[in-house]
Amino acid sequence: MTMSASDLKINAKLAAVDRLRDKYLATPRDAQFRSYLDRLLQRDDQGNLLPKPRLFNKAGDTRGIAVVEPAGGGKTSLVLHGLKTHPALQPRDAAHQPWVGVRVPSPPTAKSLAIEILNASGYASVSRSQTEDDIMRKVRHHFKLRGTAILWIDEAHDLFGAGSKFKVDVFLKTVRNLMQGDGAVSVVLSGIESLWQIASCDAQVTRRYWRLPLADVSPHSDRKALTGVIASFCDAAGMRPPADEDLVDRLVHASRNRFGRCIENILAALEAAALDDAEQVTINHFAESWGMQEGCGLGQNVFLARHWAKIDLGETHVFG
């Protein structure tokens, strides 16, 4: 069965939107993260950064970064992009692994985290019957073999979320041991605000980690940038951008002032417009895609309601 010209057009637009999903958007936050990351690494005599963790005392202790932001901000993409593109952290060959990234496993235990780290560093197989100390010794040995300088633990708040004070102390000690002595690595933790609230109760944490809080998006300071993103995305998908004056204000509120959610909501609106075979993206496309996502009634739709700024979108808010 041959496709109609209209179907072909819709498919072309949808393919363009999918390509935009794979595109990374650089922002001033990237430079902020890069400057923190640079401070974790050693430099040579000419000032060039090396794939080696910087040591901050005679005992050979490293430092870490805690990247803190509410859900939906885009911190995972930010850290991943920062590590993947850092000039000093490019692998020389297949055996060299300057950075290792893991997500906290479920259920989170110190042992399951240790196994996750060892697997991510290319270790063939790990027996669960081994003790946590044995596994962590293997991790440290493997980091030395692979030339690993940075360990990134994403969703790090899950390590502390439901744990007792004892459990939190075990996690902190497990990670702290990797930052001390021969073969130490620098650690990047990323997670929501509770990561810092819980971890910073430990004086060792506040001494060892620099907190990098990522700012919320503001409709005032970020209006020009978001308008530009919408225009360039619409152009890439072969449609005209929306003309509504208060669209950015509504978008930021609907996205709970999170950068990552703003981008997701723009892409969802473009998809709705593409399926509509529209020549121009409108505020109604934002309303349609956001309404589907939130499951809200028309009166509670930020893109349609007259008094949209009064609609409460707290993190725990669920539409009935």
N, C-alpha and C positions, 0 to 999 in steps of 0.2 A: 504494500500500500504506500503510495507516494504522499509525502507531506505537503500540505498547502504552504503557500508563501507566508501566510500569517504564522503557522506553526514553526517554520524555519526561523522567522524573525524572533519569535518568543524564545526558541532554543538558543539562538545566538546571544540574546540578552542574558538568559540564565547562565550560560557558559561564562560570559564576561563577569557576572556577579560572583560566580565560583572562583574565578581567577583573582578577583579582588580579595576574597576571603584568605587566600594564601599569601597575600602581600603584607609585609610588615611596615607599619607606619612609624617612622622615627619622630620623636618628640624631644623637648628639652629634658625630659626625664632620663633619656638614654645617656646624655652627657653627665647627668648627676650620678647615675649608677656607675658609669665608666670611671669617674673621678674617685669614687669610693673603692672600686675594684683595683684601680692602679695602686692605691695605697697598701693593698694587701701583698703586692709583689715586689721582689727584689729588683734592683737596677744594677747594670754594669758600670764601669768607670766612666763611660760616655753618657750615662743617664738612660740607656735603653732598658726597657722593662724585660725581665726574664721570667720564664715559666717556673719560678721557684717562690715559695712563700717567704715573705719577709719575716724576720725574727725580731721580736720586740724586747727581749731581755737576754741575759747570759744563759738562762736555763733553756733557751731555744723555743720559747712560746710564740705562737702565731696569734693573729687576730681574726675577727670575723665581722660579717655584716648581717644585720637583721632587717630585711626589706619588709616593711609593714604597710598594709593597705586593706581596707574592707573588701569583701568579695565582689568580683566583677570589675575590678579596676584595671586588670591586665598585667599584674606584677609577674606572673609566670612567664608570659611572652617576653616581657622586658628583660628578665634575668637570663632566660634562654638565649635571646638574641645577643645580649651583652657578652655572654660567655662564648657563644659560637663565633662571634665576629672579632673578638679581642685579638689583636695582632700577636701578642706574646703567648696566647693559649692555643695556637694552631698546632696540631700534631705533626711531628717531623716524619713519622712513619707509622706503620700499623701497630707497632708495639708501644708507641708513645701516647699517653692519655693525660694531657695536662689538667683536664677537669673531669669530674664525675658528677652526674646529677641523678638524684633519686627522689621519688615521691614517698611520703610516709605510708607504709603498708597498713592494711586493715586486717585484723585488729592490730593496733600499734603496740609492739613490745620492743624492748631494747634488742632482743635477740632477732626478731623479724626484721628490724631496721638494719642490724649488722649483716644479715644474710642478703638483704636487698642491695646494700652498698657493695658487698663482695661480688654479687652477680653483675652489677652495673660496671664493675671495674674489669670485667672480662674473665672472671674466675669460672672455670668449667662447671663444677657442681659442688654444692655445699651440703653436708649431712646435718640435719636438724638435731641429731643426737650429740653433736659437738656442743661444748659449753659456749656461752656468749664470749667469755674471755679468749677462748681458742679462736673463735671466728674473728674477733677484733684484732688478734695478733696477725692472722692471715691478711686482714684488710690492710693493716699498717705495712706488712711486708710487700703486699701487692702494689700498694701506692708507691713504694720506693722503686720497685721493678718497673712500673709503668711511668715513672716520672710525674706523678700526679701532684699538683700544687693546690688545687681548689676542690672542695667537696660542697656541692649544693644540695640542700634538703628542702624540697618544696612541701607545702601544706604542713609546715613544721608545728603549727599550733595543735595539730592532732596528737603530737607527742605528749602534750601537756593537758589536753582537753578534759578527759575523764579520769585522770590519774590522781592518786593520793599524793601527799607531799613526798613520801618515800619514792614512789614511782617517778615523779618529776625529777627528783634528785638523781635517780639511776640514769635517766635519759641525759641529763645535763653532764653527769660524770662520763658517760659513754662518749659523748661528742667532745667533751673537754680533753679526754685522753688522747684523741686524735690531733689535738692542737698543741701537744707538748712533746719535747724531746726529739730524738733522732727520727727522721722521716715524718715529721709533723706536717699537716696541711692546714690551709686557711679554710674556714667554713662560712658558707653563705646560707642563711636561713631565710625562707620567705613564707609569709602567712598573714592571717588577719590580726587585728589589734590585740586579741587575747594572747597571742604568742609573746608579745613584749610585756603585757601586764603580768603574766605568770612568771616568765623567765627572769624578768628584772627584779623579782623578789630575791634572787640569788646575786649577791654582790660580785661573785666571780663572773657572772654574765655581763653585768653592766661594765665591768672592767675590760672584758675580752671582746665585746661586740660594739660596733658603731651602729646606731639605729638610723635607718634611712626611711623616714616616713614619706610616702608618696602623696602629694597634695590632691585634693578633690578637684574636679573640673568646675570651672565657674562660667556662667553664661556671659559674664562681662569680659573677663580677661581672655577667655578662650573662644569668644564669638568668631573672630576673624579666622582662626585656625579651623574650627569646626565647619564654618561656611565654606572654606576652601576644600575641606575633605569631601563634603557633600557634593560640591560642584564637580570636583575631579572624578569622583566615583560615578556620578551620573553621566559625565562625558564618556568615561571608559565603557559604560554599559549602553551607550547610544541613546541616552534620554536627556531631556532638559531638566535642570534642577528646579526644585519647588520655589515659588515666589513669596511664600508666606513670611511676613516680617518677624513673627514671634516663634518661628519654628525652632530655632536653636534654644530659646528659653524653655520651650515645652520639652524638647529632646533631652536637655540636661536634667530637668526635673524627673522625666520619665525614666531616665537612666540612673537615678539616685546619685547624681554628681560623680559617676564613675566613668573613667575614660573608656575602658574596655567595653562597657555596656553601651556607651554612645555609638561606638563603631558597630557593635552587633545590631543595634536598632536601626542604624542607617542601612546596613546590608540587608536586613529583613525587609525594610520598606522598599528597597530596590528590587528585591525578589518579588514582592507583591505587585509592584509596578510592571515588572517584566512579564509576569503571568497574565496581567491585564492587557498586555501589548500596548502599554501607554507610551505616548510620545514624551510626556512630561511626568516626573515624579511629583505627587501632591501630598499635602498633609494627610489626606484620607488614606494614602498607602501606609503612612506611618501609623495612623490610627488602627488600620486593619491588622497589620502585623503585630503591633504592640498589644492590641486587644486579645489576639489569639494567644500570645505569650503569657499574658497576665490573667486571662480568663475573667476579665472585668466587664461590667455592664457599660452601656453607652455613656451614662451620666458620670461614671468614674474613669472615663478614658481621658487621659491627660491631653491628648491631641485633639479632642472634640469639645471637652467641657469649657464653658465660659470662664468659670472660676477655677481653672486647672491648678493654680498654685496652692490652693487650699486642700487639694487631695493628698491625704497622708500616705506616703509610700515607705514607711519604716521597714527595716529589713524583715521583721516578723509579720508584716502586714500581708494578709491573704484575702483576696476578694471572695465574698460569699456568693 
